[in-house]
Amino acid sequence: PYLTIAEFVARFGLPEVVAMTDAVGDGRIDRPMLVAALVDAQAVADAHIAARYALPLGTVPLVVKKIVADIARAALYPRGAPDGVADQAKLSMRMLERIQSGAMPIPAEVPPQEAASDNPILIAPGRRAYPDGLAGY
């Protein structure tokens, strides 16, 4: 996942996360509800990011974590997110559109190392087949 439950709670605080997800009133985080919101937000992010980057992302840049958090947070308000929360989600969606268009690149990942082959290709410098460069031809 791009963002864990612990990271989400650390970003927005336990009281707000409980208030957003506690449908039964027992003072606890509704884990399935929160996981569903995070999965949905990541799917939205992936749909935009896939236009420019290979998925899944090996390391998740902080900006992508912020985007997923903002989108999930807004989705957890069933009667509509408060203005500040809705504004952040809209800003995050605009960032995704900019990532998709290439106007806002995310930090590049280090490509995974290829497995060693049993038949490696060796490249060695050689000498010219025609030392005179075919002068006078």
N, C-alpha and C positions, 0 to 999 in steps of 0.2 A: 504493500500500500504506500501511497505517496505521503500520507499523514496518519499517524497512529491516534488512538483515542487519547493517550496521555499527552501527545503534542497538542491536540485540539483543546483539551482541558487546560493545559498550561497557557495556551494563547488567549483563551476567553474567560477563564476562571471557572471553578467548580460551581459556584452558585448560579451563574448564567446557564451553564450546560445542563444542570439539574432542572432549572426552570423551563428550558426549551424541550427537554425530553421526558420529564416526569408526568406521563399521561394518567397514571393511576393515583398519584398523590402520596407515594410512599417515601419521597425525599431521596430517590435514587436515580441514577442515570439509566434510561432505557437503552441498554446496549444495542439491541437489534435495530432500534430506530436510528441511533447515532451511526452505526456501521452502514446502514442503508443510505443515509445522507452522504456519508463520506465516499461510499462506492459510486453513488450517482454523480457526485461532484468530480470525482476522478475520471469517470467516463466522459463527462463534458470536456474536461481538460484534455484527455487523450484524443478526443475527436478533433480538437484544434491543433494540438501539438504534432499529431501524426502527419500533418501536411508538410512539416519541415524536418522532423526528427524521427529516428528509429525508436520504436517502442518495444518493450518497456524501457523506461529510463533507468540506467544503471544506478546513477546517483541522482537524487531529486534535488534540484536547485531550490534555494529558499523562496524564490519568487513563485515557483510552482506550488510549494507548500502553502504559501499565503493565499494564492488563488483558490486552491481546493478548500481551504478553511473558510474563506469568505463565502464561497458558493454554498457549501454545506450549511454554514451558520444561517444564511438567509432562508434556506429550504426548511430548516427546523422550526420556523415560525409558521404554524398552520394558518393563522389568520392574517398573514402578511407581516413582513419584517418591519421593524421600526425604521425610520428614515435613515439614520446613520448606517445601519446594517444593510439596508437595501442599496444605499449609495456605494458601499464598499463592494457589494456583489456585482453591481453594474460596472464599477471600475475594473474589477477582476475579469469580467467578461470582455471588456474592451482590451485589456492586456492580452487575453487569449486570442482575440482577433488580430492584434498586432503581431503576436508570435506566429500565428498562422500565415500572415502575409509576408513575414520576414522583416517587418519594420522594427521588431523588438526581439533580437536573438536571445536565447537563454544560454547560460554558460555551456560550452562544449564539453562533452563527455570524453573520457579517455577510451578509445576503442578497446574492446576485449582482446586479449592476446589469443592468437591462433594456436591451436594445438600443434606440437612438433610433429613433423611428418617423418615417415620411415624413408622417404625418397626426397630429401631436400634438394632444392634447385640451387646450384652454386653459380655465382656470377663473379667472373674474374676479368680484370682488364686485359685486353689483348693488344695486338699490334695491328697496324693497318695492313689490309690485304694488298694495297697498292701504295707503297711508301712514298712514291713521287706524286701521289694524288692524281694520277692519270694526266700528268702534264703533257701538253702537246697533243692530246687526243682530239 
